[in-house]
């Protein structure tokens, strides 16, 4: 078995195209090119990314309604589908789906009742409350 470390993902894809390598990591921009390729495989890994509001520099972020308005206005599914385009699964919690089971046997992340779900109507209501305070 030979293993090559290729730092440039475009170069790795080119080597895959010429059958110089059997496997390569591709970028989100390249997914559509390979979407019908039998070799395309999405590997689900866990990771959590979130936005932290700087309340010290911007005191308005201390307003819970403002933070909820921003969080509920973000279409996470739309983001991962159009921007990430790599099989990412959006989450409304810090716990990624598929890594832990709740005592009832269900996926732990699915048992969370998060107030951070995409909800433009609720986001508008929180925005209006935030403007009043």
N, CA, C and O atoms as a printed pandas DataFrame, in Angstrom:
     atom_number atom_name residue_name chain_id  residue_number  x_coord  y_coord  z_coord
0              1         N          UNK        A               1    0.846   -1.165    0.000
1              2        CA          UNK        A               1    0.000    0.000    0.000
2              3         C          UNK        A               1    0.897    1.236    0.000
3              4         O          UNK        A               1    1.841    1.333    0.784
4              5         N          UNK        A               2    0.593    2.155   -0.872
5              6        CA          UNK        A               2    1.290    3.441   -0.926
6              7         C          UNK        A               2    0.325    4.528   -0.492
7              8         O          UNK        A               2   -0.853    4.506   -0.849
8              9         N          UNK        A               3    0.826    5.470    0.271
9             10        CA          UNK        A               3    0.002    6.566    0.771
10            11         C          UNK        A               3    0.690    7.873    0.424
11            12         O          UNK        A               3    1.867    8.051    0.736
12            13         N          UNK        A               4   -0.024    8.793   -0.217
13            14        CA          UNK        A               4    0.534   10.093   -0.580
14            15         C          UNK        A               4   -0.201   11.178    0.189
15            16         O          UNK        A               4   -1.428   11.158    0.289
16            17         N          UNK        A               5    0.545   12.113    0.725
17            18        CA          UNK        A               5   -0.054   13.288    1.355
18            19         C          UNK        A               5   -0.063   14.391    0.308
19            20         O          UNK        A               5    0.987   14.868   -0.123
20            21         N          UNK        A               6   -1.247   14.780   -0.087
21            22        CA          UNK        A               6   -1.399   15.818   -1.110
22            23         C          UNK        A               6   -2.146   16.975   -0.466
23            24         O          UNK        A               6   -3.336   16.874   -0.168
24            25         N          UNK        A               7   -1.438   18.064   -0.257
25            26        CA          UNK        A               7   -2.032   19.201    0.449
26            27         C          UNK        A               7   -3.012   19.981   -0.422
27            28         O          UNK        A               7   -3.957   20.569    0.103
28            29         N          UNK        A               8   -2.814   20.000   -1.715
29            30        CA          UNK        A               8   -3.678   20.733   -2.641
30            31         C          UNK        A               8   -4.814   19.811   -3.087
31            32         O          UNK        A               8   -4.585   18.848   -3.819
32            33         N          UNK        A               9   -6.036   20.107   -2.645
33            34        CA          UNK        A               9   -7.166   19.224   -2.949
34            35         C          UNK        A               9   -7.460   19.164   -4.443
35            36         O          UNK        A               9   -7.901   18.125   -4.935
36            37         N          UNK        A              10   -7.229   20.239   -5.170
37            38        CA          UNK        A              10   -7.434   20.226   -6.620
38            39         C          UNK        A              10   -6.448   19.265   -7.279
39            40         O          UNK        A              10   -6.808   18.517   -8.188
40            41         N          UNK        A              11   -5.207   19.292   -6.812
41            42        CA          UNK        A              11   -4.200   18.372   -7.353
42            43         C          UNK        A              11   -4.594   16.929   -7.046
43            44         O          UNK        A              11   -4.426   16.047   -7.888
44            45         N          UNK        A              12   -5.113   16.689   -5.854
45            46        CA          UNK        A              12   -5.563   15.346   -5.494
46            47         C          UNK        A              12   -6.687   14.867   -6.393
47            48         O          UNK        A              12   -6.705   13.709   -6.809
48            49         N          UNK        A              13   -7.631   15.760   -6.694
49            50        CA          UNK        A              13   -8.741   15.397   -7.586
50            51         C          UNK        A              13   -8.224   15.095   -8.988
51            52         O          UNK        A              13   -8.703   14.169   -9.643
52            53         N          UNK        A              14   -7.255   15.868   -9.446
53            54        CA          UNK        A              14   -6.671   15.627  -10.772
54            55         C          UNK        A              14   -5.972   14.271  -10.819
55            56         O          UNK        A              14   -6.078   13.548  -11.809
56            57         N          UNK        A              15   -5.259   13.929   -9.751
57            58        CA          UNK        A              15   -4.613   12.616   -9.691
58            59         C          UNK        A              15   -5.648   11.498   -9.685
59            60         O          UNK        A              15   -5.427   10.443  -10.281
60            61         N          UNK        A              16   -6.777   11.724   -9.015
61            62        CA          UNK        A              16   -7.860   10.735   -9.007
62            63         C          UNK        A              16   -8.414   10.567  -10.423
63            64         O          UNK        A              16   -8.653    9.447  -10.874
64            65         N          UNK        A              17   -8.615   11.691  -11.119
65            66        CA          UNK        A              17   -9.158   11.650  -12.486
66            67         C          UNK        A              17   -8.264   10.858  -13.429
67            68         O          UNK        A              17   -8.757   10.186  -14.336
68            69         N          UNK        A              18   -6.958   10.932  -13.223
69            70        CA          UNK        A              18   -6.017   10.217  -14.096
70            71         C          UNK        A              18   -5.690    8.825  -13.567
71            72         O          UNK        A              18   -4.810    8.143  -14.093
72            73         N          UNK        A              19   -6.405    8.408  -12.523
73            74        CA          UNK        A              19   -6.231    7.106  -11.883
74            75         C          UNK        A              19   -4.825    6.910  -11.317
75            76         O          UNK        A              19   -4.338    5.784  -11.208
76            77         N          UNK        A              20   -4.180    8.024  -10.958
77            78        CA          UNK        A              20   -2.866    7.948  -10.313
78            79         C          UNK        A              20   -3.004    7.644   -8.827
79            80         O          UNK        A              20   -2.070    7.152   -8.193
80            81         N          UNK        A              21   -4.175    7.940   -8.281
81            82        CA          UNK        A              21   -4.493    7.589   -6.891
82            83         C          UNK        A              21   -5.892    6.985   -6.872
83            84         O          UNK        A              21   -6.708    7.262   -7.751
84            85         N          UNK        A              22   -6.161    6.164   -5.873
85            86        CA          UNK        A              22   -7.460    5.501   -5.765
86            87         C          UNK        A              22   -8.464    6.284   -4.935
87            88         O          UNK        A              22   -9.661    6.000   -4.969
88            89         N          UNK        A              23   -7.976    7.272   -4.187
89            90        CA          UNK        A              23   -8.827    7.979   -3.240
90            91         C          UNK        A              23   -8.319    9.410   -3.117
91            92         O          UNK        A              23   -7.112    9.649   -3.149
92            93         N          UNK        A              24   -9.231   10.353   -2.977
93            94        CA          UNK        A              24   -8.834   11.749   -2.783
94            95         C          UNK        A              24   -9.941   12.485   -2.044
95            96         O          UNK        A              24  -11.125   12.191   -2.211
96            97         N          UNK        A              25   -9.536   13.438   -1.232
97            98        CA          UNK        A              25  -10.491   14.317   -0.566
98            99         C          UNK        A              25  -10.784   15.456   -1.533
99           100         O          UNK        A              25   -9.869   15.987   -2.162
100          101         N          UNK        A              26  -12.057   15.833   -1.654
101          102        CA          UNK        A              26  -12.417   16.920   -2.565
102          103         C          UNK        A              26  -13.074   18.061   -1.796
103          104         O          UNK        A              26  -13.510   17.894   -0.656
104          105         N          UNK        A              27  -13.134   19.210   -2.435
105          106        CA          UNK        A              27  -13.752   20.385   -1.830
106          107         C          UNK        A              27  -15.249   20.400   -2.126
107          108         O          UNK        A              27  -15.734   19.648   -2.970
108          109         N          UNK        A              28  -15.964   21.258   -1.428
109          110        CA          UNK        A              28  -17.402   21.410   -1.662
110          111         C          UNK        A              28  -17.671   21.827   -3.104
111          112         O          UNK        A              28  -18.672   21.417   -3.691
112          113         N          UNK        A              29  -16.786   22.639   -3.676
113          114        CA          UNK        A              29  -16.961   23.080   -5.060
114          115         C          UNK        A              29  -16.848   21.927   -6.053
115          116         O          UNK        A              29  -17.367   22.016   -7.166
116          117         N          UNK        A              30  -16.184   20.859   -5.666
117          118        CA          UNK        A              30  -15.977   19.731   -6.572
118          119         C          UNK        A              30  -17.044   18.647   -6.439
119          120         O          UNK        A              30  -17.092   17.733   -7.262
120          121         N          UNK        A              31  -17.891   18.729   -5.432
121          122        CA          UNK        A              31  -18.885   17.673   -5.186
122          123         C          UNK        A              31  -19.781   17.466   -6.398
123          124         O          UNK        A              31  -20.022   16.325   -6.792
124          125         N          UNK        A              32  -20.279   18.539   -6.996
125          126        CA          UNK        A              32  -21.186   18.391   -8.138
126          127         C          UNK        A              32  -20.515   17.698   -9.316
127          128         O          UNK        A              32  -21.170   16.968  -10.059
128          129         N          UNK        A              33  -19.214   17.920   -9.494
129          130        CA          UNK        A              33  -18.482   17.266  -10.588
130          131         C          UNK        A              33  -18.480   15.745  -10.415
131          132         O          UNK        A              33  -18.534   15.002  -11.394
132          133         N          UNK        A              34  -18.417   15.293   -9.168
133          134        CA          UNK        A              34  -18.292   13.861   -8.886
134          135         C          UNK        A              34  -19.585   13.225   -8.375
135          136         O          UNK        A              34  -19.581   12.058   -7.983
136          137         N          UNK        A              35  -20.690   13.973   -8.371
137          138        CA          UNK        A              35  -21.915   13.472   -7.734
138          139         C          UNK        A              35  -22.430   12.165   -8.332
139          140         O          UNK        A              35  -23.088   11.393   -7.634
140          141         N          UNK        A              36  -22.149   11.901   -9.600
141          142        CA          UNK        A              36  -22.603   10.654  -10.225
142          143         C          UNK        A              36  -21.512    9.582  -10.247
143          144         O          UNK        A              36  -21.721    8.501  -10.797
144          145         N          UNK        A              37  -20.376    9.866   -9.667
145          146        CA          UNK        A              37  -19.258    8.931   -9.634
146          147         C          UNK        A              37  -19.502    7.894   -8.538
147          148         O          UNK        A              37  -19.764    8.254   -7.390
148          149         N          UNK        A              38  -19.417    6.612   -8.886
149          150        CA          UNK        A              38  -19.639    5.548   -7.895
150          151         C          UNK        A              38  -18.638    5.613   -6.747
151          152         O          UNK        A              38  -18.897    5.091   -5.663
152          153         N          UNK        A              39  -17.506    6.248   -6.982
153          154        CA          UNK        A              39  -16.481    6.339   -5.951
154          155         C          UNK        A              39  -16.721    7.435   -4.922
155          156         O          UNK        A              39  -16.015    7.510   -3.917
156          157         N          UNK        A              40  -17.722    8.292   -5.170
157          158        CA          UNK        A              40  -17.984    9.372   -4.219
158          159         C          UNK        A              40  -18.565    8.800   -2.939
159          160         O          UNK        A              40  -19.563    8.080   -2.962
160          161         N          UNK        A              41  -17.943    9.122   -1.843
161          162        CA          UNK        A              41  -18.361    8.599   -0.547
162          163         C          UNK        A              41  -18.292    9.723    0.478
163          164         O          UNK        A              41  -17.241   10.336    0.665
164          165         N          UNK        A              42  -19.409    9.990    1.139
165          166        CA          UNK        A              42  -19.424   10.986    2.205
166          167         C          UNK        A              42  -19.139   10.281    3.521
167          168         O          UNK        A              42  -19.789    9.291    3.857
168          169         N          UNK        A              43  -18.182   10.787    4.251
169          170        CA          UNK        A              43  -17.823   10.227    5.546
170          171         C          UNK        A              43  -18.280   11.214    6.606
171          172         O          UNK        A              43  -17.794   12.343    6.669
172          173         N          UNK        A              44  -19.213   10.781    7.434
173          174        CA          UNK        A              44  -19.746   11.644    8.473
174          175         C          UNK        A              44  -18.796   11.664    9.665
175          176         O          UNK        A              44  -18.510   10.631   10.270
176          177         N          UNK        A              45  -18.320   12.846    9.984
177          178        CA          UNK        A              45  -17.488   13.033   11.168
178          179         C          UNK        A              45  -18.200   14.036   12.067
179          180         O          UNK        A              45  -19.091   14.757   11.616
180          181         N          UNK        A              46  -17.817   14.080   13.310
181          182        CA          UNK        A              46  -18.482   15.009   14.217
182          183         C          UNK        A              46  -17.653   16.272   14.389
183          184         O          UNK        A              46  -16.423   16.244   14.420
184          185         N          UNK        A              47  -18.356   17.347   14.495
185          186        CA          UNK        A              47  -17.728   18.639   14.730
186          187         C          UNK        A              47  -18.825   19.649   14.977
187          188         O          UNK        A              47  -19.918   19.542   14.422
188          189         N          UNK        A              48  -18.535   20.613   15.796
189          190        CA          UNK        A              48  -19.521   21.629   16.104
190          191         C          UNK        A              48  -18.920   22.999   15.833
191          192         O          UNK        A              48  -17.824   23.312   16.298
192          193         N          UNK        A              49  -19.639   23.798   15.088
193          194        CA          UNK        A              49  -19.229   25.161   14.789
194          195         C          UNK        A              49  -20.359   26.071   15.226
195          196         O          UNK        A              49  -21.528   25.783   14.969
196          197         N          UNK        A              50  -20.020   27.160   15.879
197          198        CA          UNK        A              50  -21.062   28.068   16.337
198          199         C          UNK        A              50  -20.542   29.495   16.340
199          200         O          UNK        A              50  -19.337   29.734   16.266
200          201         N          UNK        A              51  -21.467   30.433   16.425
201          202        CA          UNK        A              51  -21.133   31.852   16.465
202          203         C          UNK        A              51  -21.265   32.324   17.901
203          204         O          UNK        A              51  -22.305   32.124   18.529
204          205         N          UNK        A              52  -20.233   32.940   18.418
205          206        CA          UNK        A              52  -20.256   33.497   19.775
206          207         C          UNK        A              52  -20.359   35.007   19.646
207          208         O          UNK        A              52  -19.580   35.634   18.928
208          209         N          UNK        A              53  -21.320   35.581   20.343
209          210        CA          UNK        A              53  -21.531   37.022   20.308
210          211         C          UNK        A              53  -20.589   37.699   21.305
211          212         O          UNK        A              53  -20.529   37.297   22.466
212          213         N          UNK        A              54  -19.866   38.705   20.871
213          214        CA          UNK        A              54  -18.928   39.430   21.726
214          215         C          UNK        A              54  -19.693   40.495   22.514
215          216         O          UNK        A              54  -19.862   41.625   22.056
216          217         N          UNK        A              55  -20.150   40.113   23.706
217          218        CA          UNK        A              55  -20.963   41.003   24.532
218          219         C          UNK        A              55  -20.145   42.134   25.146
219          220         O          UNK        A              55  -20.701   43.172   25.503
220          221         N          UNK        A              56  -18.837   41.948   25.273
221          222        CA          UNK        A              56  -17.999   43.011   25.843
222          223         C          UNK        A              56  -17.833   44.155   24.846
223          224         O          UNK        A              56  -17.981   45.325   25.198
224          225         N          UNK        A              57  -17.528   43.806   23.611
225          226        CA          UNK        A              57  -17.317   44.838   22.598
226          227         C          UNK        A              57  -18.643   45.393   22.081
227          228         O          UNK        A              57  -18.721   46.564   21.712
228          229         N          UNK        A              58  -19.682   44.564   22.053
229          230        CA          UNK        A              58  -20.995   44.976   21.547
230          231         C          UNK        A              58  -22.050   44.647   22.596
231          232         O          UNK        A              58  -22.662   43.581   22.541
232          233         N          UNK        A              59  -22.270   45.547   23.551
233          234        CA          UNK        A              59  -23.188   45.289   24.667
234          235         C          UNK        A              59  -24.615   44.913   24.241
235          236         O          UNK        A              59  -25.336   44.283   25.015
236          237         N          UNK        A              60  -25.030   45.289   23.029
237          238        CA          UNK        A              60  -26.376   44.913   22.569
238          239         C          UNK        A              60  -26.561   43.398   22.546
239          240         O          UNK        A              60  -27.682   42.905   22.676
240          241         N          UNK        A              61  -25.467   42.660   22.382
241          242        CA          UNK        A              61  -25.563   41.197   22.346
242          243         C          UNK        A              61  -25.901   40.593   23.705
243          244         O          UNK        A              61  -26.144   39.389   23.791
244          245         N          UNK        A              62  -25.922   41.385   24.757
245          246        CA          UNK        A              62  -26.371   40.890   26.061
246          247         C          UNK        A              62  -27.877   40.671   26.064
247          248         O          UNK        A              62  -28.411   40.003   26.949
248          249         N          UNK        A              63  -28.556   41.231   25.079
249          250        CA          UNK        A              63  -30.005   41.111   24.958
250          251         C          UNK        A              63  -30.349   39.718   24.407
251          252         O          UNK        A              63  -30.056   39.405   23.253
252          253         N          UNK        A              64  -30.967   38.901   25.244
253          254        CA          UNK        A              64  -31.294   37.521   24.858
254          255         C          UNK        A              64  -32.194   37.480   23.628
255          256         O          UNK        A              64  -32.023   36.614   22.769
256          257         N          UNK        A              65  -33.147   38.399   23.529
257          258        CA          UNK        A              65  -34.040   38.404   22.369
258          259         C          UNK        A              65  -33.278   38.692   21.078
259          260         O          UNK        A              65  -33.603   38.129   20.032
260          261         N          UNK        A              66  -32.278   39.554   21.138
261          262        CA          UNK        A              66  -31.465   39.825   19.952
262          263         C          UNK        A              66  -30.705   38.568   19.534
263          264         O          UNK        A              66  -30.667   38.221   18.354
264          265         N          UNK        A              67  -30.104   37.892   20.508
265          266        CA          UNK        A              67  -29.357   36.661   20.193
266          267         C          UNK        A              67  -30.280   35.587   19.623
267          268         O          UNK        A              67  -29.912   34.897   18.673
268          269         N          UNK        A              68  -31.478   35.439   20.196
269          270        CA          UNK        A              68  -32.436   34.457   19.669
270          271         C          UNK        A              68  -32.892   34.837   18.264
271          272         O          UNK        A              68  -33.041   33.971   17.402
272          273         N          UNK        A              69  -33.112   36.129   18.032
273          274        CA          UNK        A              69  -33.533   36.580   16.698
274          275         C          UNK        A              69  -32.487   36.213   15.652
275          276         O          UNK        A              69  -32.822   35.727   14.572
276          277         N          UNK        A              70  -31.231   36.446   15.976
277          278        CA          UNK        A              70  -30.153   36.118   15.034
278          279         C          UNK        A              70  -30.078   34.609   14.817
279          280         O          UNK        A              70  -30.001   34.149   13.678
280          281         N          UNK        A              71  -30.102   33.842   15.899
281          282        CA          UNK        A              71  -29.990   32.380   15.794
282          283         C          UNK        A              71  -31.143   31.780   14.998
283          284         O          UNK        A              71  -30.930   30.887   14.179
284          285         N          UNK        A              72  -32.363   32.262   15.231
285          286        CA          UNK        A              72  -33.529   31.695   14.553
286          287         C          UNK        A              72  -33.671   32.185   13.114
287          288         O          UNK        A              72  -34.475   31.647   12.353
288          289         N          UNK        A              73  -32.898   33.198   12.738
289          290        CA          UNK        A              73  -32.948   33.710   11.370
290          291         C          UNK        A              73  -31.964   32.996   10.445
291          292         O          UNK        A              73  -31.968   33.232    9.237
292          293         N          UNK        A              74  -31.130   32.135   10.997
293          294        CA          UNK        A              74  -30.124   31.437   10.189
294          295         C          UNK        A              74  -30.685   30.105    9.695
295          296         O          UNK        A              74  -31.019   29.223   10.487
296          297         N          UNK        A              75  -30.781   29.977    8.379
297          298        CA          UNK        A              75  -31.257   28.742    7.752
298          299         C          UNK        A              75  -30.068   27.784    7.634
299          300         O          UNK        A              75  -29.367   27.770    6.622
300          301         N          UNK        A              76  -29.856   26.998    8.666
301          302        CA          UNK        A              76  -28.689   26.117    8.717
302          303         C          UNK        A              76  -28.727   25.050    7.622
303          304         O          UNK        A              76  -27.693   24.724    7.038
304          305         N          UNK        A              77  -29.907   24.510    7.343
305          306        CA          UNK        A              77  -30.019   23.496    6.285
306          307         C          UNK        A              77  -29.667   24.108    4.928
307          308         O          UNK        A              77  -28.928   23.512    4.144
308          309         N          UNK        A              78  -30.196   25.292    4.660
309          310        CA          UNK        A              78  -29.864   25.978    3.413
310          311         C          UNK        A              78  -28.372   26.236    3.296
311          312         O          UNK        A              78  -27.791   26.116    2.217
312          313         N          UNK        A              79  -27.754   26.594    4.424
313          314        CA          UNK        A              79  -26.310   26.850    4.439
314          315         C          UNK        A              79  -25.521   25.584    4.110
315          316         O          UNK        A              79  -24.655   25.606    3.235
316          317         N          UNK        A              80  -25.810   24.490    4.798
317          318        CA          UNK        A              80  -25.011   23.281    4.547
318          319         C          UNK        A              80  -25.295   22.704    3.162
319          320         O          UNK        A              80  -24.413   22.105    2.546
320          321         N          UNK        A              81  -26.531   22.881    2.665
321          322        CA          UNK        A              81  -26.854   22.353    1.337
322          323         C          UNK        A              81  -26.215   23.160    0.211
323          324         O          UNK        A              81  -25.745   22.589   -0.773
324          325         N          UNK        A              82  -26.197   24.490    0.351
325          326        CA          UNK        A              82  -25.706   25.306   -0.758
326          327         C          UNK        A              82  -24.262   25.772   -0.596
327          328         O          UNK        A              82  -23.540   25.891   -1.586
328          329         N          UNK        A              83  -23.835   26.034    0.623
329          330        CA          UNK        A              83  -22.473   26.541    0.820
330          331         C          UNK        A              83  -21.501   25.403    1.120
331          332         O          UNK        A              83  -20.487   25.259    0.437
332          333         N          UNK        A              84  -21.798   24.604    2.122
333          334        CA          UNK        A              84  -20.909   23.494    2.477
334          335         C          UNK        A              84  -20.923   22.434    1.378
335          336         O          UNK        A              84  -19.865   21.990    0.930
336          337         N          UNK        A              85  -22.121   22.025    0.940
337          338        CA          UNK        A              85  -22.287   21.077   -0.171
338          339         C          UNK        A              85  -21.405   19.843   -0.020
339          340         O          UNK        A              85  -20.821   19.366   -0.992
340          341         N          UNK        A              86  -21.312   19.327    1.213
341          342        CA          UNK        A              86  -20.413   18.193    1.431
342          343         C          UNK        A              86  -21.044   17.090    2.279
343          344         O          UNK        A              86  -20.341   16.245    2.834
344          345         N          UNK        A              87  -22.372   17.106    2.375
345          346        CA          UNK        A              87  -23.044   16.089    3.177
346          347         C          UNK        A              87  -23.192   16.467    4.635
347          348         O          UNK        A              87  -23.672   15.660    5.432
348          349         N          UNK        A              88  -22.789   17.681    5.008
349          350        CA          UNK        A              88  -22.927   18.127    6.399
350          351         C          UNK        A              88  -24.386   18.076    6.830
351          352         O          UNK        A              88  -25.294   18.273    6.022
352          353         N          UNK        A              89  -24.595   17.812    8.099
353          354        CA          UNK        A              89  -25.942   17.755    8.668
354          355         C          UNK        A              89  -26.079   18.920    9.641
355          356         O          UNK        A              89  -25.309   19.021   10.596
356          357         N          UNK        A              90  -27.059   19.806    9.406
357          358        CA          UNK        A              90  -27.212   20.949   10.316
358          359         C          UNK        A              90  -27.676   20.500   11.697
359          360         O          UNK        A              90  -28.332   19.469   11.844
360          361         N          UNK        A              91  -27.323   21.288   12.696
361          362        CA          UNK        A              91  -27.710   20.961   14.066
362          363         C          UNK        A              91  -28.115   22.227   14.800
363          364         O          UNK        A              91  -27.576   23.305   14.549
364          365         N          UNK        A              92  -29.056   22.086   15.698
365          366        CA          UNK        A              92  -29.490   23.198   16.542
366          367         C          UNK        A              92  -28.929   23.067   17.950
367          368         O          UNK        A              92  -29.275   23.854   18.831
368          369         N          UNK        A              93  -28.070   22.085   18.166
369          370        CA          UNK        A              93  -27.489   21.839   19.488
370          371         C          UNK        A              93  -25.972   21.704   19.360
371          372         O          UNK        A              93  -25.440   21.631   18.253
372          373         N          UNK        A              94  -25.289   21.672   20.490
373          374        CA          UNK        A              94  -23.837   21.472   20.473
374          375         C          UNK        A              94  -23.463   20.007   20.293
375          376         O          UNK        A              94  -22.308   19.693   20.005
376          377         N          UNK        A              95  -24.421   19.115   20.458
377          378        CA          UNK        A              95  -24.178   17.688   20.295
378          379         C          UNK        A              95  -24.528   17.282   18.870
379          380         O          UNK        A              95  -25.667   17.450   18.434
380          381         N          UNK        A              96  -23.556   16.752   18.150
381          382        CA          UNK        A              96  -23.794   16.322   16.780
382          383         C          UNK        A              96  -24.687   15.087   16.759
383          384         O          UNK        A              96  -24.683   14.285   17.692
384          385         N          UNK        A              97  -25.444   14.950   15.690
385          386        CA          UNK        A              97  -26.308   13.783   15.535
386          387         C          UNK        A              97  -25.461   12.536   15.319
387          388         O          UNK        A              97  -24.428   12.578   14.650
388          389         N          UNK        A              98  -25.912   11.433   15.894
389          390        CA          UNK        A              98  -25.270   10.153   15.644
390          391         C          UNK        A              98  -24.089    9.797   16.527
391          392         O          UNK        A              98  -23.430    8.788   16.277
392          393         N          UNK        A              99  -23.794   10.592   17.558
393          394        CA          UNK        A              99  -22.630   10.242   18.384
394          395         C          UNK        A              99  -22.993    9.723   19.764
395          396         O          UNK        A              99  -22.145    9.160   20.457
396          397         N          UNK        A             100  -24.242    9.906   20.171
397          398        CA          UNK        A             100  -24.631    9.445   21.514
398          399         C          UNK        A             100  -26.103    9.054   21.524
399          400         O          UNK        A             100  -26.921    9.631   20.809
400          401         N          UNK        A             101  -26.419    8.067   22.347
401          402        CA          UNK        A             101  -27.806    7.619   22.517
402          403         C          UNK        A             101  -28.320    8.090   23.871
403          404         O          UNK        A             101  -27.592    8.082   24.864
404          405         N          UNK        A             102  -29.578    8.497   23.896
405          406        CA          UNK        A             102  -30.243    8.862   25.150
406          407         C          UNK        A             102  -30.648    7.569   25.862
407          408         O          UNK        A             102  -30.664    6.509   25.235
408          409         N          UNK        A             103  -30.977    7.632   27.159
409          410        CA          UNK        A             103  -31.402    6.425   27.882
410          411         C          UNK        A             103  -32.577    5.696   27.222
411          412         O          UNK        A             103  -32.722    4.484   27.379
412          413         N          UNK        A             104  -33.421    6.436   26.479
413          414        CA          UNK        A             104  -34.559    5.800   25.805
414          415         C          UNK        A             104  -34.170    5.150   24.477
415          416         O          UNK        A             104  -35.029    4.606   23.782
416          417         N          UNK        A             105  -32.876    5.201   24.117
417          418        CA          UNK        A             105  -32.403    4.564   22.893
418          419         C          UNK        A             105  -32.409    5.470   21.676
419          420         O          UNK        A             105  -31.848    5.109   20.641
420          421         N          UNK        A             106  -33.030    6.638   21.775
421          422        CA          UNK        A             106  -33.069    7.565   20.641
422          423         C          UNK        A             106  -31.748    8.324   20.544
423          424         O          UNK        A             106  -30.981    8.392   21.503
424          425         N          UNK        A             107  -31.504    8.886   19.377
425          426        CA          UNK        A             107  -30.327    9.717   19.198
426          427         C          UNK        A             107  -30.397   10.886   20.178
427          428         O          UNK        A             107  -31.407   11.587   20.246
428          429         N          UNK        A             108  -29.328   11.089   20.931
429          430        CA          UNK        A             108  -29.329   12.102   21.989
430          431         C          UNK        A             108  -29.653   13.498   21.443
431          432         O          UNK        A             108  -30.432   14.233   22.050
432          433         N          UNK        A             109  -29.062   13.863   20.305
433          434        CA          UNK        A             109  -29.286   15.201   19.745
434          435         C          UNK        A             109  -30.751   15.418   19.396
435          436         O          UNK        A             109  -31.253   16.537   19.505
436          437         N          UNK        A             110  -31.443   14.365   18.977
437          438        CA          UNK        A             110  -32.854   14.523   18.598
438          439         C          UNK        A             110  -33.762   14.701   19.809
439          440         O          UNK        A             110  -34.921   15.086   19.656
440          441         N          UNK        A             111  -33.256   14.430   21.006
441          442        CA          UNK        A             111  -34.080   14.605   22.210
442          443         C          UNK        A             111  -33.993   16.028   22.760
443          444         O          UNK        A             111  -34.729   16.384   23.680
444          445         N          UNK        A             112  -33.103   16.835   22.206
445          446        CA          UNK        A             112  -32.934   18.213   22.677
446          447         C          UNK        A             112  -34.046   19.097   22.119
447          448         O          UNK        A             112  -34.337   19.044   20.924
448          449         N          UNK        A             113  -34.656   19.891   22.956
449          450        CA          UNK        A             113  -35.665   20.848   22.516
450          451         C          UNK        A             113  -34.993   22.215   22.443
451          452         O          UNK        A             113  -35.084   23.011   23.378
452          453         N          UNK        A             114  -34.331   22.476   21.347
453          454        CA          UNK        A             114  -33.528   23.687   21.203
454          455         C          UNK        A             114  -34.368   24.876   20.750
455          456         O          UNK        A             114  -35.201   24.738   19.855
456          457         N          UNK        A             115  -34.158   26.044   21.359
457          458        CA          UNK        A             115  -34.841   27.256   20.895
458          459         C          UNK        A             115  -34.134   27.875   19.684
459          460         O          UNK        A             115  -34.524   28.948   19.225
460          461         N          UNK        A             116  -33.108   27.212   19.171
461          462        CA          UNK        A             116  -32.297   27.793   18.107
462          463         C          UNK        A             116  -32.673   27.306   16.712
463          464         O          UNK        A             116  -31.942   27.565   15.756
464          465         N          UNK        A             117  -33.781   26.616   16.580
465          466        CA          UNK        A             117  -34.220   26.118   15.273
466          467         C          UNK        A             117  -34.535   27.289   14.339
467          468         O          UNK        A             117  -34.974   28.350   14.783
468          469         N          UNK        A             118  -34.307   27.081   13.049
469          470        CA          UNK        A             118  -34.626   28.098   12.042
470          471         C          UNK        A             118  -36.125   28.359   12.071
471          472         O          UNK        A             118  -36.928   27.454   11.843
472          473         N          UNK        A             119  -36.488   29.591   12.350
473          474        CA          UNK        A             119  -37.898   29.956   12.456
474          475         C          UNK        A             119  -38.017   31.463   12.216
475          476         O          UNK        A             119  -37.971   32.242   13.169
476          477         N          UNK        A             120  -38.168   31.884   10.955
477          478        CA          UNK        A             120  -38.207   33.315   10.645
478          479         C          UNK        A             120  -39.297   34.081   11.394
479          480         O          UNK        A             120  -39.093   35.235   11.772
480          481         N          UNK        A             121  -40.444   33.452   11.608
481          482        CA          UNK        A             121  -41.538   34.128   12.309
482          483         C          UNK        A             121  -41.148   34.419   13.766
483          484         O          UNK        A             121  -41.344   35.531   14.256
484          485         N          UNK        A             122  -40.597   33.413   14.447
485          486        CA          UNK        A             122  -40.136   33.609   15.826
486          487         C          UNK        A             122  -38.959   34.586   15.870
487          488         O          UNK        A             122  -38.849   35.391   16.795
488          489         N          UNK        A             123  -38.091   34.514   14.877
489          490        CA          UNK        A             123  -36.947   35.434   14.819
490          491         C          UNK        A             123  -37.442   36.874   14.758
491          492         O          UNK        A             123  -36.906   37.745   15.443
492          493         N          UNK        A             124  -38.452   37.126   13.947
493          494        CA          UNK        A             124  -39.026   38.473   13.828
494          495         C          UNK        A             124  -39.614   38.925   15.164
495          496         O          UNK        A             124  -39.437   40.077   15.560
496          497         N          UNK        A             125  -40.311   38.030   15.858
497          498        CA          UNK        A             125  -40.909   38.378   17.154
498          499         C          UNK        A             125  -39.819   38.736   18.168
499          500         O          UNK        A             125  -39.956   39.707   18.912
500          501         N          UNK        A             126  -38.743   37.955   18.197
501          502        CA          UNK        A             126  -37.637   38.255   19.113
502          503         C          UNK        A             126  -36.934   39.556   18.709
503          504         O          UNK        A             126  -36.503   40.326   19.566
504          505         N          UNK        A             127  -36.825   39.791   17.413
505          506        CA          UNK        A             127  -36.211   41.027   16.917
506          507         C          UNK        A             127  -37.015   42.239   17.394
507          508         O          UNK        A             127  -36.452   43.220   17.879
508          509         N          UNK        A             128  -38.338   42.153   17.248
509          510        CA          UNK        A             128  -39.199   43.257   17.684
510          511         C          UNK        A             128  -39.073   43.499   19.185
511          512         O          UNK        A             128  -39.036   44.646   19.629
512          513         N          UNK        A             129  -39.005   42.414   19.973
513          514        CA          UNK        A             129  -38.825   42.555   21.428
514          515         C          UNK        A             129  -37.466   43.178   21.742
515          516         O          UNK        A             129  -37.354   44.017   22.636
516          517         N          UNK        A             130  -36.450   42.772   21.013
517          518        CA          UNK        A             130  -35.097   43.288   21.255
518          519         C          UNK        A             130  -35.025   44.787   20.974
519          520         O          UNK        A             130  -34.344   45.522   21.690
520          521         N          UNK        A             131  -35.718   45.238   19.943
521          522        CA          UNK        A             131  -35.688   46.665   19.602
522          523         C          UNK        A             131  -36.352   47.517   20.678
523          524         O          UNK        A             131  -36.013   48.689   20.841
524          525         N          UNK        A             132  -37.299   46.930   21.415
525          526        CA          UNK        A             132  -38.016   47.674   22.455
526          527         C          UNK        A             132  -37.210   47.793   23.741
527          528         O          UNK        A             132  -37.476   48.676   24.556
528          529         N          UNK        A             133  -36.229   46.916   23.933
529          530        CA          UNK        A             133  -35.489   46.953   25.206
530          531         C          UNK        A             133  -34.150   47.634   25.088
531          532         O          UNK        A             133  -33.421   47.738   26.074
